[in-house]
Each structure stands twice: as C-alpha cells, then as structure tokens.
Amino acid sequence: MAKLITGGTGFIGAELARMLVDRQEEVVLFDVVPNAVRIKGIEDKVKVVPGNLAHYSEVFNVVKDHPIEGIYHLGGMLTLPSNMNPWASFQSNICGTLHVFEAARLLGIEKVVFASSIGTYGLDTTSLITDDTLQRPTTMYGIGKLYCEHLGMFYRNRFGLDFRSVRYPSVIGPGVKTPGVAQYNPWMIEHAALGKPYECFVTEETKSPVMYFKDAAICIDLLYQAPKEKIKSLNYNVAGVTPVQTAKELEGIIKKFVSDFQVTYRPDPKVMEFYQNFHVEVYDDSRARKEWGWNSRYPNFEMVVRDFLEEVRRNPERYGG
C-alpha cells in the first residue's frame, strides 16, 4: 500500500517523500506542475502523477488508480498567489480539499493529514498564540485553511475519517522563489550560502515565527503515525525556531558561518504594514507536544543555518546554485 502526497514535488512534499522512500515505503506524488529537480535522486522510487486539486476527477483518479492507504494533503496555492487570484485559490485550496476528503470517504481511505497554517490567525492577534486563540484570518489563504480545518472536523465526526492537521508557521528552506512576508529569512541564508550580498526587505527588528522545512516534513509524518486515540484536538499549532528572533539576530548567526556576509536593510512599506498588525513573540504548541510528542529537531537558528548552508552546497542543482 502507498502513501499519497498532494503537492508532492513541492517544498515540504519532496522532503517528506525522501523520508518515506528511506523507510522503503511506496509513495505517489500528485502535483499540478511536477518539479523534477526537487525529487532528483528518488525519481525512480516514486510514482509522479500530474493533476490539479481543483479537478475532482483527477483527485479521484489518483486515489482510485493506486493502492493508497493514507493521504498527506500538502497541495494548494500559497498566501500571495491566493490574494492575487482568490477565485483560483478557492478552487484549489477549498474545493481541492473537499475533493481529497470525498475521495477518501468514497474510496475507503481512512486517514488524511492536512497542512494548515498560522495564517488562520489574523485580527486582534496578540504576541502569544495558543490553540485556543480566536482564529479570524484576513487573507484568502488563511480563510481557506481555516475552512478546511473545520471541514476536516466535520468529516471526522460525520463519516469517521481519521482527520488531523498541523498549523505551520512560515516554513523556510532553500530554493523557494514565491515571495512572502517571511521570505527574508530563507533568502538571507541562501544568499550567504551562494556567496552573495543580501538586501533585506524588512527592518532589523522584524520578527516572524518560522519552521525549517525538514522539521515541517518530520512534523506532519509524526502526526500521521500517532495513534488515533492520542489525537484529541485534531488541529494543532506546531512551532519550529523558538524563541522567535529578529532579522538582525539571524544575520548575526549567519555571520558565525559566513563571516564576510553583507546585509543591508531596505524595508518594503507594504510588508511592514503587515508586521504592524502581526507581532507574534510566542507560538505555543504545547498540545502537539503533549498529545503526540511533537518536538522540533531544528529549534534554533544556529541549527537551521548550519543545515541550510550544507544543503545548498551539497545539492546546488536543486536550489539554483
């Protein structure tokens, strides 16, 4: 039996696929635009199926045509593309998730693990976010993720689907090109790895909760494997780098590894407008730790930067080096 990963050749999906392949598991990767570079080295050990989550027939077919035992649902449009085209985001992120749940319900798939987001929090968010913080998202991306969290809960209660999800903070790692308000973190490290100076688009004191992409893959796999009786809350905050640190602090840590790295700061007014209303100091994940044993493998920037630099230098073809 195989595991299906939607968004399977994406940022987190490809890393998760490598983990599953290392465990000798069968893996099917479903992606709207498969990225062959991301799965270089395991391309002969996985099945890649091009498909669009917005098209229910393509979702049903990939489940019907393969011996799928469970689904890691990672696919969808990200924050800025969703805001630019909310109609496409609705079809991909909301309808696409419904299609995954319906395929699971009608074709006998018992378990779906979903990648949600810190983006489900928004209005009146304080410096502390817990699993009990009121979720009032302001972006199309966050709205869609929150809807799907509740849709998954409905499918669990109504149809017995073993649904569970994690709310990632901003996930960082090498090779991501899509702009985002927290993208200054990975771009700063990646520029250092490639020997290039970096012009940072936020202020030195800007902070954003982040998680390393390898942690993100480990995390959702750990949740998948957790015994059903341990899953009480269903939707969980998960933290990575703790405590949340500033752009200037990240620069200082990078310079421990690349001493001649040069950073200048030229804040983008539109991005800084976002941070005026988003100033999270603590992203509490105590329920995930208590219920199914979540524990970050990359809990500080020093560990992230060390591995990030090695990853870019070891696999430059994946990351544009």
C-alpha positions in Angstrom: 0.0 0.0 0.0 1.2 3.5 -0.8 1.1 6.9 0.7 -0.3 9.8 -1.4 1.3 13.2 -1.1 -0.6 16.1 -2.7 1.8 18.9 -3.6 4.2 16.0 -3.6 7.1 17.7 -5.5 6.8 20.9 -3.6 8.8 22.4 -0.8 7.7 20.1 2.1 6.3 17.3 -0.1 9.6 16.4 -1.7 11.3 16.3 1.6 8.6 14.1 3.0 8.8 11.9 0.0 12.5 11.3 0.6 11.8 10.4 4.2 9.2 7.8 3.2 11.4 6.4 0.5 14.2 6.0 3.0 11.7 3.9 5.0 11.1 1.7 2.0 7.5 2.9 1.6 5.6 3.2 -1.6 4.9 6.8 -2.5 2.6 8.5 -5.0 3.2 12.2 -5.7 0.3 14.3 -7.0 1.2 17.8 -8.2 -0.2 20.4 -10.7 3.3 21.2 -12.0 5.7 18.4 -11.0 9.1 19.7 -10.2 11.6 17.0 -11.3 14.6 18.9 -9.8 13.1 18.6 -6.3 12.9 14.8 -6.4 16.2 14.3 -8.1 17.7 11.0 -6.7 14.4 9.4 -5.8 12.6 9.9 -9.2 12.8 6.2 -9.9 11.5 5.2 -6.4 8.2 7.3 -6.5 5.2 7.5 -8.8 4.5 11.0 -10.0 1.0 11.9 -11.2 0.3 15.3 -12.7 -3.0 16.6 -11.5 -5.0 19.6 -10.3 -6.7 19.6 -6.9 -9.4 21.8 -8.4 -10.5 19.0 -10.8 -12.3 16.4 -8.7 -11.9 13.7 -11.4 -8.1 14.0 -11.3 -8.1 13.7 -7.5 -10.5 10.7 -7.6 -8.5 9.0 -10.3 -5.1 9.2 -8.5 -6.7 7.6 -5.4 -8.7 5.0 -7.5 -5.8 4.0 -9.7 -3.3 3.3 -6.9 -3.4 1.2 -3.7 -3.5 4.3 -1.4 -3.7 3.7 2.4 -3.4 7.3 3.5 -3.0 10.9 2.3 -0.7 13.7 3.3 -2.6 16.7 1.9 0.0 19.5 1.4 -1.0 20.8 -2.0 -2.6 24.2 -2.7 -1.9 27.9 -3.5 0.3 30.0 -1.1 -0.6 33.3 0.5 0.4 35.9 -2.1 -0.8 34.0 -5.1 -4.1 33.3 -3.2 -4.6 37.0 -2.6 -3.8 37.9 -6.2 -6.2 35.3 -7.5 -8.7 34.4 -4.8 -11.0 32.7 -7.2 -8.3 30.2 -8.2 -7.4 29.8 -4.6 -11.0 28.9 -3.7 -11.0 26.2 -6.3 -7.6 24.8 -5.4 -7.4 25.2 -1.6 -11.1 24.8 -0.6 -12.7 22.8 -3.3 -9.5 20.8 -3.7 -9.5 19.8 -0.1 -13.2 18.8 -0.3 -12.2 16.6 -3.3 -9.5 15.0 -1.2 -11.9 14.3 1.6 -14.6 13.0 -0.7 -12.1 10.7 -2.5 -11.1 9.4 0.9 -14.7 8.9 2.0 -15.9 7.2 -1.2 -12.8 5.1 -1.9 -12.1 3.8 1.6 -9.1 5.8 2.6 -9.1 6.0 6.4 -6.6 8.8 7.2 -5.9 12.3 5.8 -3.3 14.6 7.4 -3.7 18.2 6.4 -1.2 21.1 6.3 -2.9 24.2 7.8 -1.2 27.5 8.7 -0.5 30.2 11.3 -2.3 32.3 8.6 -5.6 31.2 10.2 -4.9 33.8 12.9 -5.3 37.4 12.0 -7.4 40.2 13.5 -6.6 41.1 17.1 -3.8 38.5 17.3 -1.6 39.2 20.3 2.1 38.4 21.0 1.0 35.0 22.2 -0.8 32.5 20.0 -2.2 29.3 21.5 -4.5 26.6 20.2 -7.3 28.5 21.9 -6.6 31.9 20.3 -9.6 33.1 18.2 -8.9 32.5 14.5 -10.0 35.4 12.4 -7.9 35.3 9.2 -7.6 38.3 6.9 -6.0 36.6 3.8 -7.7 34.3 1.3 -5.1 31.7 2.1 -5.9 31.8 5.8 -9.6 31.8 5.2 -9.3 28.7 3.1 -7.1 26.9 5.6 -9.5 27.7 8.5 -12.5 26.5 6.5 -10.7 23.2 5.7 -9.7 22.7 9.3 -13.4 22.7 10.2 -14.4 20.7 7.1 -12.0 18.0 8.3 -13.5 18.0 11.7 -17.0 17.6 10.1 -15.7 14.6 8.0 -14.3 13.0 11.1 -17.5 13.4 13.1 -19.9 12.6 10.3 -18.1 10.0 8.3 -15.4 8.6 10.6 -12.5 10.0 8.5 -9.3 10.0 10.6 -8.5 13.6 10.0 -5.8 15.6 11.8 -3.8 18.7 10.9 -0.9 21.0 11.8 -0.8 24.8 11.6 2.7 25.5 10.4 4.4 28.9 11.0 6.2 30.2 7.9 8.2 27.3 6.6 11.7 28.2 5.4 14.4 26.4 3.4 16.4 26.7 0.2 15.1 27.1 -3.3 11.7 28.7 -2.7 11.0 31.5 -5.2 7.5 32.6 -4.3 7.6 35.9 -2.4 6.1 36.1 1.1 6.3 38.4 4.1 8.6 36.0 6.0 10.7 35.1 3.0 13.5 37.3 4.1 14.6 34.5 6.5 15.5 31.8 3.9 16.6 34.3 1.3 19.1 35.8 3.7 20.6 32.4 4.4 20.5 31.3 0.8 22.4 34.4 -0.4 25.1 33.7 2.2 25.4 30.1 1.0 25.8 31.3 -2.6 28.3 34.0 -1.6 26.0 36.9 -2.5 25.2 40.1 -0.5 21.5 40.5 0.5 19.2 43.5 0.6 16.6 42.6 3.3 13.0 43.9 2.7 12.1 44.3 6.5 13.6 46.2 9.4 16.4 44.8 11.6 13.9 44.3 14.4 11.2 42.4 12.4 10.3 39.0 13.8 8.4 36.1 12.2 7.7 32.6 13.6 9.4 30.1 11.3 10.0 26.4 10.9 12.7 24.7 8.9 11.4 22.6 6.0 12.9 19.4 7.3 11.1 19.9 10.6 7.9 20.5 8.7 8.2 17.1 6.9 9.1 15.3 10.2 6.3 17.0 12.0 3.4 16.0 9.6 4.8 12.5 9.4 4.9 12.2 13.2 1.3 13.4 13.3 0.3 10.8 10.6 1.9 8.0 12.7 0.4 9.0 16.0 -2.1 6.5 17.4 -5.7 7.7 16.8 -6.6 7.6 20.5 -3.9 10.3 21.2 -5.4 12.8 18.7 -7.8 14.9 20.8 -7.5 18.4 19.5 -7.4 17.5 15.7 -5.9 20.8 14.6 -2.5 21.7 16.2 -0.1 24.7 16.4 3.4 23.5 15.8 6.5 25.7 16.4 9.9 25.5 15.0 12.6 28.1 15.9 12.0 29.1 19.5 12.0 31.9 20.7 11.0 34.0 17.7 14.1 36.0 16.6 14.7 39.2 14.7 16.2 39.6 11.2 19.3 41.2 12.8 19.7 38.2 15.1 19.5 35.9 12.1 22.2 38.0 10.3 24.5 37.6 13.4 24.1 33.8 13.4 24.8 33.6 9.7 28.0 35.5 10.1 29.2 32.8 12.5 29.4 30.6 9.5 30.0 33.1 6.7 32.0 35.9 8.3 32.2 38.2 5.3 28.4 38.1 4.5 26.9 41.5 3.8 23.4 42.5 4.6 21.6 45.9 4.0 18.1 46.8 5.1 15.6 48.4 2.8 12.1 47.8 4.3 9.2 47.4 1.9 6.3 49.6 3.2 3.7 47.0 2.2 5.4 44.2 4.0 6.0 46.4 7.1 2.3 47.3 7.1 1.6 43.6 7.6 4.1 43.4 10.6 2.4 46.4 12.2 -0.5 44.1 12.9 1.4 40.8 13.3 3.9 40.7 16.2 3.9 37.2 17.5 6.5 36.5 20.2 5.3 33.0 21.2 3.6 30.4 19.0 2.5 27.9 21.6 2.5 24.2 20.6 2.1 22.6 23.9 -0.9 20.5 22.8 1.0 18.9 20.0 3.9 18.2 22.4 1.5 16.7 25.0 -0.8 14.7 22.7 1.5 13.2 20.1 5.0 14.0 21.1 6.0 16.8 18.8 9.5 18.2 19.4 11.4 20.3 17.0 14.6 18.9 15.6 15.7 22.4 14.5 14.7 24.6 17.4 17.1 27.4 16.9 18.5 29.4 14.0 22.1 28.1 14.6 21.0 24.6 13.8 18.8 25.8 10.9 21.6 27.9 9.3 24.2 25.1 9.6 22.0 22.6 7.9 20.7 25.1 5.3 24.2 26.0 4.2 25.2 22.4 3.9 22.0 21.6 2.0 22.6 24.3 -0.6 26.3 23.4 -1.0 25.6 19.7 -1.2 22.7 19.9 -3.7 23.2 23.2 -5.6 21.3 21.8 -8.6 18.1 21.7 -6.5 18.4 25.3 -5.4 19.8 27.3 -8.3 23.4 27.4 -7.1 
